[in-house]
């Protein structure tokens, strides 16, 4: 075997073998504060929130008249007035059921008859409105959360963000309300209260 000839042949080739490129992985998704709270409370998953965020980014890039498939199997269409969603087969939300009920009701209602109007008896106050009522009453009113476990979680979140004090308590109330918690308001001096 002639090693000099073999080395010369190798040197003359000079093309290096190509190594395959590393796969490009999607960058980590940074969820906004609302999405993080939904994930922490267990109402949704990180993956679902990441999909929602990706769809939002796609919507921003779309032009008027563009249609794209959504994660629910439906379509997303950008119109001049906004974004139109059409529910797909994978969507099992209550909105699809309500649409079905509305069409069923309209078929069943005879002409000339009016539908009964649902009246609300009590107006729902927000946490801020309740706080204003407590301040105005001079301490005669008190607010208590209905879901103690969710409020305990909101209190832990506020203590990590703000620390101890009145601001942390107010922030905990706002977080609790944002996560779907409700408050009850009652008179401190009433005898029927616990």
N, C-alpha and C positions, 0 to 999 in steps of 0.2 A: 504494500500500500504506500502510495506516495503522499506523504503528509503535506509537503509544500504545495502540491497541486490542489489538494483538498482545502487548505487554508486560503489559497488564491481564489478558488471557486466560491467559498463562503464570503470572502471580502467583496467579490464582484457582484454578488446578489444584493447586498446592502438594504434590502427592504426588510423592515422589521415586522414581525407578526403583529397583527392588530389585536389588541385586547378589547373585549366588549366593554362598552361604557356602563358605568354603574347605573342602576335604575334610578330615575328621578322620583323621589317620594314627595307627596304633597307636604307643604309646610304645615307646621302645627297651627291649629286654629285657636285664636284668642277670642273667647266668648266675652260679650259685654256683661255688665253687672247683672242685668235682669236675667239673662240666660244662665249665668252662674248660680243665681239664687234658685231658679227653677230646677237646676240639676242637683244642687245641694239639698233642696227640700224633698227630692224624690219624685217630683211631678213629671219629669222627663229625663232623658238620658243625654249624655255628652254627644253621642253620635247623632241623635235626632236634632239637637240644637246646631251642630256643625252643618248638617244638611240644610236646615232652614237658613243659616247664614250664607251658605254657598248659593242657595236659590235667590236670596236677596241680592247678592253680588251679580248674579246672572241677570236679574231684573233691571239693575242699574245700567248694565251694558247693552240691553236690548233697545232696538229702535221701534218707532211706532209701526204697528202692523206685524211685528215678529211674533211667532208662536214657538213655544218650547214645551217639552214634557216636564211635568212636575214629579216629585218623589211619590205622590199619591196615585200616580197613574193617569192623572188628568192633564189639562193643558194650562199654560200661562200665556196670555196674550197681552201685549202692550198696546193700549189704545191712546188716543190723544188726551183723554181725560184721566187715565191712570192705568192700572194693571187689572186685568180680568182673570179670575181663577175659575176653572171648571173642575169639579170634583171627579176623581177617577174611581176605579174599582177598589183600590186599596184604602179609600177614605171611609172611615166608619164613624164620622163625627155626627153630632146632633143636628148640624145645619142641613145635612142631606135628608134626615128624617123630617125636619120642619118643612122643607120644600115639598116633600111628598105629601105631608098632611095638608098644606095649603092648597095644593092642586086637588086633593081629594075633597076638601071642604067646599071649594068653589063649584065642583061638579054636583055635589049633593044639595046645595042650598038653592031652593026655588027662587025664581025671579020675584022681586017685590018685597021679599023678606029681608030684614036687616039682621046682621050678626050682633050678638050681645057684646057689649064693651066690657072688658075686664077692668075693674077699678082697683086701684091700690089704696089700702087703708092707711098704711104708715109710710112716711117718706124715709128713705135710708139716709142717714147722716154719715158724712165722712169722718175720719179720725180728727182732722183739723177742726171741723165744725163742732164735734163733741168736746174737744179741748177748749174751744172758745166758750161753750156753754158752761163748762166746769169753772173757768176763770170768772165768767160773769156771775155765776151763782155764789161765788165766794167760798167754795168748798162744800156747798150743800149737795152737789151732784158728784157722782163718782162713776168711773168707767172701768169695766172689767172685761178681759178677753173671754171669748166663748171657748176657744180651743187652747187649753193650757200648754199642751206639748208644742204647738206651733209658736206660741208666744215665748216659751222658754228658748226655743231655737233662735227666734228673732232677737231676744235679749242677748244671747251669746254672740250673735253676729254684731250687734251694736257695741258690745263691750270690746270686741277685737278691733273694731274700726275707730271708735271714739274714746272708749275707756269708761270710767264710772262717772255718774252724775246725771243731772236732769236732761242734758242734751242726748245722752245715750238712751234714756227712757223714752224720749220723744221719737228718736230715730228707730227704736225697737217697735214702737207703735206703728210708725209709717211702713216699716218692712213687713210687719205682721199683716197690715191691711193690704199691702201690695201682693202678698202671697195668698190672699183670699180669706184672711181671718176677719171675723166680725166682733164687734164690741157690744156690750150691753151697758146701758146707762140707767142709773137709779138714784133715788134720794138717799142720802146718808142717814137721815133722821127717821126714815120710814121703818115701822116695826115689823113689816112682813119680810124684810130683807134678812138674809142669813146673819 
